[in-house]
Amino acid sequence: MATAPTDPVPHGARNWSPDELDGFERTTLTMPDASDGPVEVVVVRRCDAPEHAGTRAFLYVHGFGDYFFQQHLADTVQEAGFRFHAVDLRRHGRSLRPHQLPNVTFDVDEYVADVAAAVRLLVDDGVREIVLNGHSTGGLVAVLYAHRGEGRERLSSVVLTSPFLDMNLPAWQERLVEPVLAFAGRFLPKAALGGLSPVYGQSIHADLHGEWRFRTDWKPIEGFPARLGWLRAIHLAQREVERGLAIGVPVLLLHAERSARPRAWQPDANRADIVLDVDDMVRLAPRLGPRVELQAVPDGMHDLVLSSEEPRRRTLDLIRSWLIER
């Protein structure tokens, strides 16, 4: 199991440098070495924390094949009076190193440790109240962290956007094929399963059918190849969710109103979750803890904050209201 680093650098001496996103800065955390060598994790924050934020912060955790670039989410969070931070998990985005397979883990507890390290950085910075936001695979990581992660007592609530709580497979494949592949992942962890459908990337990138610009070396349109060991790690983490968690703080789970499975891009791809099955999120929500609120976003996409204007506004309004009312 991965552990958080023993970071001897006091906050006052920590080096924050300008990030590639205007108005943001970054710092790098050195984690214990993993099986593939040295590990670093990058935390990003807004430079202009609101004066009325006090000791309150919001920590964003991205999904598979992703990294933080959603600046308008940070704007909403700071308007609500919270300092905004995001963590690029190991082997993703700013944290990807040349010796690493992109976006791969063989144990989701590695990501839980990354979140724990980011939380401790915030606490060292004087934060006393943290809202943890996880999107997609980051949502799976967030619920496991909130259930049993080191430092989880600092959380005041959890916000999930389209969390990856179950594989988006037909029931017979989840029952028969997924366990076989997960078992094989123990022995052939680096074997490639192939990339994701490019339809989702096409639906969000501004040069194709979307509105957003992002680094395609960190977030390729067709995604990075999934690996058998990654599938096994996700399978085991999702089975833990299936058995039931005990998150002790309020949870807001936002999801698209419906899912779709287009084989090629079509306009409907911009009005539904084409990555995960929202029915899985609804089914598993009660197993997260005793205080889970569900909200569906009509015409929302998988990454709700990248949806078209109306569902995007609805998503940000729900997050803003949640932060203000807590």
C-alpha positions as CSV (number, residue, x, y, z in Angstrom):
1,M,0.0,0.0,0.0
2,A,1.4,3.5,-0.9
3,T,2.0,5.9,1.9
4,A,2.1,9.7,2.1
5,P,5.5,11.3,2.1
6,T,7.4,12.6,5.0
7,D,7.8,16.1,3.7
8,P,10.3,18.1,5.8
9,V,9.8,21.3,3.9
10,P,7.8,23.8,6.1
11,H,5.2,25.8,4.2
12,G,7.0,29.1,4.5
13,A,10.0,27.5,2.6
14,R,8.0,25.7,0.0
15,N,8.7,26.7,-3.6
16,W,5.6,27.7,-5.5
17,S,6.3,28.5,-9.2
18,P,4.1,29.9,-12.0
19,D,2.0,27.3,-13.6
20,E,1.2,27.1,-17.3
21,L,-2.3,28.3,-16.6
22,D,-2.5,32.0,-16.1
23,G,-3.3,33.0,-12.5
24,F,-2.1,29.6,-11.1
25,E,1.0,28.4,-9.4
26,R,2.3,24.9,-8.6
27,T,4.5,23.0,-6.2
28,T,5.9,19.4,-6.4
29,L,5.6,16.8,-3.7
30,T,8.2,14.0,-3.6
31,M,6.5,10.7,-2.8
32,P,8.0,7.3,-1.8
33,D,9.5,5.4,-4.7
34,A,7.1,3.1,-6.5
35,S,7.8,-0.2,-8.3
36,D,8.7,1.9,-11.5
37,G,11.0,4.3,-9.7
38,P,10.7,7.9,-8.3
39,V,7.3,9.5,-7.9
40,E,6.3,13.1,-7.8
41,V,2.9,14.7,-7.4
42,V,2.1,18.3,-8.5
43,V,-0.4,20.5,-6.6
44,V,-1.8,23.5,-8.4
45,R,-3.5,26.5,-6.7
46,R,-4.9,29.9,-7.6
47,C,-2.6,32.7,-6.9
48,D,-5.3,35.1,-5.7
49,A,-7.0,33.3,-2.8
50,P,-10.0,35.3,-1.6
51,E,-9.4,37.2,1.6
52,H,-12.7,35.8,3.1
53,A,-11.7,32.2,2.5
54,G,-9.9,32.0,5.8
55,T,-9.1,28.4,6.5
56,R,-11.4,26.8,3.9
57,A,-10.1,25.1,0.8
58,F,-11.4,23.0,-2.1
59,L,-9.3,20.2,-3.5
60,Y,-10.0,18.8,-7.1
61,V,-9.0,15.3,-8.2
62,H,-9.2,14.6,-11.9
63,G,-10.1,11.3,-13.7
64,F,-8.2,8.8,-15.9
65,G,-6.4,10.2,-18.9
66,D,-6.9,13.7,-17.5
67,Y,-5.3,16.6,-15.6
68,F,-6.5,19.9,-14.1
69,F,-7.2,22.6,-16.7
70,Q,-10.8,23.6,-15.8
71,Q,-10.1,27.2,-14.7
72,H,-13.8,28.2,-14.6
73,L,-14.3,25.6,-11.8
74,A,-11.6,27.4,-9.8
75,D,-13.4,30.7,-10.4
76,T,-16.7,29.3,-9.1
77,V,-15.0,27.9,-6.0
78,Q,-13.2,31.1,-5.1
79,E,-16.4,33.1,-5.7
80,A,-18.0,30.9,-3.0
81,G,-15.2,31.8,-0.6
82,F,-12.9,28.8,-0.8
83,R,-9.2,28.6,-1.8
84,F,-8.9,26.4,-4.9
85,H,-6.3,23.6,-5.2
86,A,-6.0,20.7,-7.6
87,V,-3.7,17.7,-7.6
88,D,-2.4,16.0,-10.7
89,L,-2.2,12.4,-9.6
90,R,1.0,10.4,-10.2
91,R,1.7,9.5,-13.8
92,H,-0.9,12.1,-15.0
93,G,-0.4,15.5,-16.5
94,R,2.1,17.7,-14.6
95,S,3.1,14.7,-12.5
96,L,4.0,12.4,-15.4
97,R,7.7,11.5,-15.6
98,P,9.6,10.0,-18.6
99,H,10.2,6.6,-16.9
100,Q,6.5,6.1,-16.2
101,L,3.6,4.5,-18.1
102,P,1.1,7.3,-18.6
103,N,-1.9,7.2,-16.3
104,V,-1.3,3.7,-15.0
105,T,-1.6,2.4,-11.4
106,F,-1.7,-1.2,-10.2
107,D,-3.1,-0.1,-6.8
108,V,-5.6,2.7,-6.3
109,D,-4.2,3.2,-2.9
110,E,-1.3,5.0,-4.6
111,Y,-3.8,7.7,-5.6
112,V,-5.3,7.8,-2.1
113,A,-1.8,8.5,-0.8
114,D,-1.4,11.3,-3.4
115,V,-4.6,12.9,-2.1
116,A,-3.4,12.4,1.5
117,A,-0.2,14.3,0.6
118,A,-2.1,17.1,-0.9
119,V,-4.4,17.4,2.1
120,R,-1.4,17.5,4.4
121,L,0.1,20.3,2.3
122,L,-3.1,22.3,2.7
123,V,-3.2,21.7,6.4
124,D,0.4,22.9,6.7
125,D,-0.8,26.0,4.9
126,G,-3.3,26.7,7.7
127,V,-6.4,25.0,6.1
128,R,-8.8,23.5,8.6
129,E,-11.8,22.7,6.4
130,I,-11.5,20.9,3.0
131,V,-14.1,20.1,0.4
132,L,-12.8,17.2,-1.7
133,N,-14.0,17.1,-5.3
134,G,-13.4,14.0,-7.4
135,H,-14.3,13.6,-11.0
136,S,-14.7,10.1,-12.7
137,T,-11.7,8.0,-11.5
138,G,-10.9,10.9,-9.2
139,G,-14.4,10.3,-7.7
140,L,-13.5,6.7,-7.0
141,V,-10.3,7.9,-5.3
142,A,-12.2,10.6,-3.4
143,V,-14.7,8.2,-1.8
144,L,-12.0,5.8,-0.7
145,Y,-10.0,8.6,0.7
146,A,-13.0,10.0,2.6
147,H,-13.8,6.5,3.9
148,R,-10.3,5.6,5.2
149,G,-7.6,8.0,4.0
150,E,-5.0,9.6,6.2
151,G,-6.2,13.1,7.2
152,R,-9.8,12.5,6.2
153,E,-10.9,14.2,9.5
154,R,-10.1,17.5,7.8
155,L,-12.9,17.0,5.2
156,S,-16.1,18.9,5.7
157,S,-17.8,17.4,2.6
158,V,-17.3,15.6,-0.6
159,V,-18.4,16.7,-4.1
160,L,-18.5,14.0,-6.8
161,T,-18.9,14.7,-10.5
162,S,-19.7,11.5,-12.5
163,P,-17.8,9.2,-10.2
164,F,-16.3,6.0,-11.6
165,L,-18.0,3.6,-9.1
166,D,-18.6,0.7,-11.5
167,M,-17.4,-0.4,-14.9
168,N,-19.5,0.7,-17.8
169,L,-20.1,-2.9,-19.2
170,P,-23.1,-5.1,-19.9
171,A,-24.1,-7.0,-16.8
172,W,-22.9,-10.4,-18.2
173,Q,-19.5,-8.9,-18.9
174,E,-19.2,-7.5,-15.4
175,R,-20.2,-10.9,-14.0
176,L,-18.1,-13.1,-16.3
177,V,-15.4,-11.2,-18.2
178,E,-14.3,-8.5,-15.8
179,P,-13.2,-10.9,-13.0
180,V,-11.2,-13.0,-15.5
181,L,-9.4,-9.9,-16.8
182,A,-8.8,-8.6,-13.2
183,F,-7.3,-12.0,-12.3
184,A,-5.1,-11.8,-15.4
185,G,-4.0,-8.4,-14.3
186,R,-2.2,-9.8,-11.3
187,F,0.2,-11.7,-13.6
188,L,0.3,-9.5,-16.7
189,P,-0.2,-6.0,-15.3
190,K,1.4,-4.1,-18.2
191,A,-0.6,-5.8,-20.9
192,A,-2.5,-3.2,-22.9
193,L,-6.3,-3.3,-23.2
194,G,-6.4,-0.6,-25.9
195,G,-7.4,3.1,-25.8
196,L,-10.7,4.6,-25.1
197,S,-13.2,5.6,-27.8
198,P,-12.1,9.0,-29.3
199,V,-15.7,10.2,-29.4
200,Y,-15.5,11.7,-25.9
201,G,-12.3,13.6,-26.7
202,Q,-13.8,14.8,-29.9
203,S,-16.9,16.0,-28.1
204,I,-14.9,18.4,-25.8
205,H,-11.9,19.7,-27.8
206,A,-12.3,23.1,-29.4
207,D,-10.7,22.0,-32.7
208,L,-13.3,19.2,-33.1
209,H,-16.9,19.3,-31.6
210,G,-16.3,20.9,-28.2
211,E,-15.3,24.2,-26.5
212,W,-12.1,23.5,-24.6
213,R,-8.4,23.5,-25.3
214,F,-6.1,21.2,-23.4
215,R,-2.8,19.6,-23.8
216,T,-3.3,16.5,-25.9
217,D,0.1,15.1,-24.8
218,W,-1.4,14.9,-21.3
219,K,-5.0,14.2,-22.4
220,P,-5.0,12.6,-25.9
221,I,-8.2,12.6,-27.9
222,E,-8.2,8.8,-28.0
223,G,-6.9,8.5,-24.4
224,F,-4.0,6.5,-23.2
225,P,-4.1,2.7,-23.3
226,A,-5.6,1.0,-20.3
227,R,-3.6,-1.9,-18.8
228,L,-4.7,-5.2,-17.2
229,G,-3.1,-4.2,-13.9
230,W,-5.0,-0.9,-14.0
231,L,-8.3,-2.8,-14.6
232,R,-7.5,-5.1,-11.7
233,A,-6.8,-2.1,-9.4
234,I,-10.1,-0.4,-10.4
235,H,-12.0,-3.7,-10.1
236,L,-10.8,-4.2,-6.5
237,A,-11.5,-0.5,-5.6
238,Q,-15.0,-0.7,-7.0
239,R,-15.7,-4.0,-5.1
240,E,-14.8,-2.1,-1.9
241,V,-17.4,0.5,-2.8
242,E,-19.9,-2.3,-3.7
243,R,-19.5,-3.7,-0.1
244,G,-20.3,-0.3,1.3
245,L,-18.3,2.6,2.7
246,A,-18.9,4.8,5.8
247,I,-18.1,8.4,4.7
248,G,-18.9,10.5,7.7
249,V,-19.4,13.8,6.0
250,P,-22.1,15.0,3.5
251,V,-21.7,13.9,-0.1
252,L,-23.0,15.7,-3.2
253,L,-23.1,13.4,-6.2
254,L,-23.7,15.2,-9.5
255,H,-24.3,13.2,-12.7
256,A,-25.6,13.6,-16.2
257,E,-29.3,12.9,-16.6
258,R,-28.6,10.0,-18.9
259,S,-25.9,8.0,-20.6
260,A,-25.4,7.1,-24.3
261,R,-23.0,4.9,-26.3
262,P,-22.4,6.4,-29.7
263,R,-19.9,4.5,-31.8
264,A,-19.0,7.7,-33.8
265,W,-19.4,11.4,-32.9
266,Q,-22.9,12.7,-33.2
267,P,-24.6,15.7,-31.6
268,D,-26.0,13.5,-28.8
269,A,-22.5,12.9,-27.6
270,N,-22.5,16.5,-26.3
271,R,-25.7,16.0,-24.3
272,A,-25.1,12.8,-22.3
273,D,-22.4,10.9,-20.4
274,I,-20.8,8.7,-23.0
275,V,-18.1,7.4,-20.7
276,L,-19.9,5.9,-17.7
277,D,-23.4,4.6,-16.9
278,V,-25.3,7.1,-14.7
279,D,-27.5,4.2,-13.4
280,D,-24.5,2.7,-11.7
281,M,-23.8,6.0,-9.9
282,V,-27.4,6.2,-8.7
283,R,-27.4,2.6,-7.6
284,L,-24.2,2.8,-5.7
285,A,-24.7,6.3,-4.1
286,P,-26.5,4.9,-1.0
287,R,-23.5,2.7,-0.3
288,L,-21.1,5.6,0.2
289,G,-22.5,6.8,3.5
290,P,-25.6,8.0,5.3
291,R,-25.7,11.5,3.9
292,V,-25.6,11.4,0.1
293,E,-27.5,13.9,-2.1
294,L,-28.0,13.2,-5.8
295,Q,-28.5,15.8,-8.5
296,A,-29.0,15.0,-12.2
297,V,-27.9,17.6,-14.7
298,P,-30.0,17.6,-17.9
299,D,-27.9,17.6,-21.1
300,G,-24.8,17.2,-19.0
301,M,-21.7,15.5,-20.4
302,H,-19.3,13.1,-18.5
303,D,-17.2,16.0,-17.3
304,L,-20.1,18.1,-16.2
305,V,-18.1,21.3,-16.0
306,L,-17.1,20.9,-19.7
307,S,-20.7,20.6,-20.8
308,S,-22.4,23.2,-23.0
309,E,-23.4,26.5,-21.5
310,E,-26.7,25.6,-19.8
311,P,-25.8,22.3,-18.1
312,R,-22.4,23.8,-17.3
313,R,-24.0,26.7,-15.5
314,R,-26.4,24.3,-13.7
315,T,-23.4,22.2,-12.5
316,L,-21.4,25.2,-11.3
317,D,-24.5,26.7,-9.5
318,L,-25.0,23.4,-7.7
319,I,-21.4,23.3,-6.6
320,R,-21.5,27.0,-5.5
321,S,-24.7,26.5,-3.5
322,W,-23.3,23.4,-1.8
323,L,-20.2,25.4,-0.8
324,I,-22.1,28.4,0.5
325,E,-24.7,26.4,2.4
326,R,-22.2,24.1,4.2
